[in-house]
Amino acid sequence: MEVTSLKEIYASVNEDARIVYVVPLIRFSHKKSDYLYLLYKELIEGKEYDIQSISVFNHFKLVAGILSNRQAILHYHWLEFQDFKSLLGMPWKMLCLYFFHKLGGNIVWTLHNEFPHDQKYLGLHSYLHKKMASWSKVLHVHCEKAVKLMSNRLEVSEDKFRLIPHPDFPAEPIDKDIARDKLNEHYNCELKPDLTTILMFGNISRYKQIEKVSDLVIELKQECKLLVVGPVKKGNMKLFDQLEARQKKSNRIKVIPHFIDEKQVPWFYSAADLCVFNYREILSSGGYHMAKAYHKKIIAPDMGCLSEEGKETNVDLFTTQDELSQLLQRQLQANKNG
């Protein structure tokens, strides 16, 4: 499949379109780390399209918008819900999407996950996703493997898919010793120059299997430090409690359960020797691309779009937890040997 661009996708959907609605909101305050801002950056800075960002709570604006401008395009991301409360809002959202489609609006849907991360309401998610796929003119993915996976799951032709690679994150690396000093001062990380620092950065959520990595780190023969950094995702407080218990058990684990300001993000990546990902399932990973931007050594599962990254020099892929343990041990030994 040929790589394309958002401009080419929108032109193929409706060459007269000039307004593009984006759901959910683009975080314009986080221009260095927000996936949506980086994806649309060229169009936001250009004059060809008017990119209008809409929150998940204002879907009625989609219907009002298509009534006033029948040429508009909707570009949608993350159609899912995590609990019963958010489930109650889905009928309204789907109704607005249905009317947008029926009133002549064209939908582009970016597929980020093969399944909802928390694995809840899988049957209902499957039904809604197949509906959304049938209403969409284009299904956007970040890699070729996602086409095969999602065409079968959504029961749509591969011809409906378009490939645009994941946007790159701008990196601002600093000296490793300076970065570690900053983390020690601000977050009491107790990082040492001769100790391998492992980073798991991003929302704390069950599908990342952080607790399994924590257990492996505690059991490793060689000393190291695992930094688990990011806010606790809704519905994952039990996981946070488990990680906190491991932190109390071992000084190898440091949990920082907070949103990190963009100015401090380079501290964590510059201080790290290794970034580890242990997804239960994934299509595309923003965390992986952030680590890649900082040229970090990466250990990640052989699944989704990550399967296409095994050829990269600094990337090792695994298929089992035993393989993950072996890769961690090997990397710690390599760091020790210099």
C-alpha positions, 0 to 999 in steps of 0.5 A, spaced: 500 500 500 502 506 498 503 511 503 499 518 502 498 524 506 492 527 509 491 532 503 491 526 498 486 523 503 481 529 503 482 531 496 480 523 494 474 524 499 471 530 497 476 535 492 471 541 494 472 540 502 475 546 506 472 544 513 475 538 517 472 536 523 476 533 528 474 529 534 477 529 539 480 535 541 487 537 539 491 539 545 494 546 542 497 547 548 502 541 547 505 542 540 511 537 542 507 531 545 500 531 542 499 526 537 493 530 534 497 536 533 503 533 530 498 529 525 495 535 523 500 540 524 502 541 516 494 543 515 493 547 521 499 551 519 497 552 512 491 555 509 488 549 504 483 547 510 480 549 516 481 544 522 476 545 527 477 541 533 471 538 537 470 535 543 467 528 545 461 532 548 459 536 543 457 531 537 451 535 536 456 540 532 457 535 527 450 535 525 449 543 525 456 543 521 454 539 516 447 542 515 451 549 514 456 546 509 455 539 506 462 539 503 465 538 510 469 532 512 469 529 519 476 525 521 474 521 527 479 518 532 478 513 538 471 510 538 470 507 544 468 507 551 471 504 558 465 504 563 457 504 564 457 511 564 461 513 558 457 507 555 450 511 556 453 517 552 454 512 546 447 512 543 447 520 542 454 520 539 452 514 534 446 518 532 450 524 531 455 520 526 449 517 523 446 523 521 452 526 519 453 520 514 446 521 512 446 528 510 452 527 506 458 528 510 464 524 509 468 520 514 475 519 515 476 514 521 483 513 524 484 506 527 489 506 533 487 499 537 485 492 534 480 492 541 478 497 546 484 497 551 480 494 557 477 489 553 470 490 556 464 490 552 467 487 546 461 485 543 458 491 543 464 495 541 465 490 535 458 492 532 459 499 533 466 499 530 463 495 524 457 500 523 463 506 523 467 502 518 461 502 513 459 509 514 467 511 513 469 513 506 476 512 508 480 508 514 486 511 516 492 506 519 499 507 520 502 501 518 501 495 512 499 490 518 494 494 520 490 493 514 490 486 514 488 485 521 482 490 521 479 489 514 478 482 517 475 484 524 471 490 521 469 486 515 471 491 510 475 491 503 482 493 504 481 498 498 478 502 503 484 503 507 489 509 507 496 508 510 499 515 513 505 513 518 505 515 525 507 523 526 514 524 528 515 527 535 520 533 536 526 531 541 530 535 545 535 531 548 539 533 554 546 530 557 544 524 561 547 526 567 544 533 568 537 529 566 538 524 572 540 530 577 534 533 575 529 527 576 533 526 583 532 533 585 524 534 583 522 526 583 527 523 588 528 518 583 535 515 586 538 514 579 545 513 579 551 513 574 552 506 573 545 503 574 541 502 568 535 506 568 529 503 564 523 507 562 515 506 561 512 513 560 505 514 558 498 513 562 498 507 567 493 502 564 492 495 565 493 493 557 501 495 558 502 490 563 506 494 567 506 490 573 509 484 569 515 488 567 515 490 575 516 483 577 521 481 572 525 487 574 525 485 581 527 478 579 533 480 575 540 478 577 543 485 576 541 492 579 537 497 575 531 502 576 524 502 573 521 508 572 513 508 571 511 515 569 504 518 567 497 519 570 493 513 572 488 512 566 480 512 569 478 505 572 486 503 573 486 505 580 487 497 582 493 497 578 496 503 581 495 500 588 499 494 585 505 498 582 505 502 589 506 495 593 511 493 588 515 500 589 514 499 597 517 492 596 523 494 592 527 500 591 528 498 583 521 501 582 519 508 582 512 510 580 511 517 578 503 517 577 502 524 574 502 528 568 508 530 566 509 537 563 512 538 556 518 541 559 520 535 563 519 530 558 526 530 555 529 529 562 525 522 563 528 520 556 535 523 556 536 519 563 533 513 560 538 507 558 532 503 555 524 504 554 520 498 555 513 496 552 509 490 554 502 491 551 497 486 551 495 488 544 496 494 540 496 497 533 500 503 533 504 506 539 505 513 540 510 511 546 514 507 541 515 513 537 517 518 542 522 513 545 524 512 537 525 520 537 530 520 542 534 514 539 533 510 545 534 502 546 527 499 545 524 492 547 517 491 545 512 486 543 512 483 536 505 485 534 501 490 531 505 496 527 511 494 532 512 488 528 514 492 522 520 495 527 524 489 528 529 491 523 531 498 526 538 498 529 535 499 537 529 495 537 528 488 540 522 484 539 519 479 543 513 474 543 513 471 550 514 474 557 520 469 558 523 472 551 522 479 555 526 477 561 531 474 557 532 481 553 532 485 559 537 481 562 541 481 556 541 489 555 543 490 563 549 485 561 551 489 555 550 496 559 555 493 565 560 491 560 560 498 557 
